[in-house]
């Protein structure tokens, strides 16, 4: 559980800790698992549809990464 928790980004860690009413790592394995299961089920029930805003051309990041390797 500790490896999973430490792999979370800061925003997700804050959400998980808020759901745990404290730090997730202070919970037993079973309590932590139940909390994560509830978060996953809640997220599944209310999916967020992302809308592309058109601010960036598709593939820009990939091309920039390749260009930096070549250059």
C-alpha positions in Angstrom: 0.0 0.0 0.0 2.9 2.3 0.8 4.4 1.9 -2.7 1.0 2.7 -4.3 0.5 5.8 -2.1 4.0 7.1 -2.7 3.4 6.8 -6.4 0.4 9.1 -6.4 0.7 12.7 -7.6 0.2 15.5 -5.1 -3.4 16.2 -6.1 -4.5 12.6 -6.0 -2.8 12.0 -2.7 -4.8 15.0 -1.2 -8.0 13.5 -2.5 -7.2 10.0 -1.0 -6.1 11.5 2.3 -9.3 13.6 2.5 -11.3 10.5 1.8 -9.4 8.7 4.6 -10.1 11.6 7.1 -6.3 11.7 7.5 -3.4 10.0 5.9 -4.2 6.8 4.1 -1.1 5.2 5.5 -2.4 5.5 9.0 -5.2 3.1 8.1 -4.9 -0.7 8.2 -4.5 -2.4 4.8 -8.1 -3.5 4.8 -9.4 0.0 5.7 -7.1 1.6 3.1 -8.3 -0.9 0.5 -12.0 -0.2 1.3 -11.4 3.6 1.0 -9.7 3.1 -2.4 -12.5 0.8 -3.6 -15.1 3.4 -2.6 -13.2 6.2 -4.5 -12.9 4.0 -7.6 -16.6 3.0 -7.5 -17.6 6.6 -7.1 -15.4 7.7 -9.9 -16.8 5.0 -12.1 -20.4 6.0 -11.4 -19.7 9.6 -12.3 -17.3 9.7 -15.2 -15.9 13.0 -16.4 -16.1 13.6 -20.1 -13.2 15.7 -21.3 -13.8 18.1 -24.1 -10.9 19.1 -26.3 -10.6 22.9 -26.3 -8.5 23.1 -29.5 -5.7 25.0 -27.8 -3.0 22.7 -28.9 -2.3 20.8 -32.1 -2.5 17.0 -31.7 1.0 15.4 -31.6 2.9 18.6 -30.6 4.3 17.0 -27.4 5.5 13.9 -29.2 7.1 15.9 -32.0 8.8 18.2 -29.5 10.3 15.2 -27.7 11.6 13.7 -30.9 13.0 17.0 -32.1 14.9 17.4 -28.8 16.4 14.0 -29.1 17.6 14.7 -32.7 18.8 18.2 -32.0 
